[in-house]
Amino acid sequence: MAVHAVAHLNFRGEARAALEFYRSVFGGEIQVATYGDFGMPQDAPGADQVVFGQVVGENGFQVMAYDVPGAAAPAPVGETSRENGMTITTERFFLSVGGDSVDEVGECWKKLAEDATVIEPFGPSRWSPGFGMLRDRFGVTWILQVAA
């Protein structure tokens, strides 16, 4: 089983600049997909913001980042809500666990979900055959996803 955890940073319109900065510090390649890339009309506010971004370095460095959809003024840290089918959060980071199969990631999900608050149930999404989000019994927010 190949599973790895990565810090997933949450921004309010600054994700691309943060990823470029981290690449300048640690090296590596940037991958970015915008809300427009996932179907939001290109002329809609926020369509150019980052829905998925990461820096991966040959030296082993990796960090993920995105712009919280529709986020304007920050709310108290730790609040999460669902609006128009999207998760809105005020947390500055998640831990992201990725794996190669729905079965292996699903097993991790089942164990983490014990006494957890499920934010988005684990299942297929537009970008992954398996994706889910939860806040574990210790208050840590996790994203679990299967490589597309």
GIZI-V914855 format. One line per field, one symbol per residue. phi: phi as a letter, one per 20 degrees, with the letter a starting at -180 (. if undefined). burial: I if it has 9 or more other C-alpha atoms within 8 Angstrom, else O. A space follows every 10 residues. Layout:
phi = ???
burial = ???
This chain:
phi = .dccdcfced ccndffffff ffffednode cccdgffeof ggefgnfefe ebbbdcdfen fbbdbbegfm fdffegfnec bdclmdedcd febceddcbe cfffffffgg ffffmddeec gfrfcfdbfb bacbdffdne edddbegf
burial = OOIOOIIIII IIIOIIOOII OIIOOOIIOI OIIIIIOOOI OOOOOOIIII IIIIIIIOOO IIIIIIIIIO IOOOOOOOII OOOOOOIIII IOIIIIIIII OIOIIIOOIO OOIOOIIIIO IIOOOOOIII IIIIIIIOOI IIIIIIIO
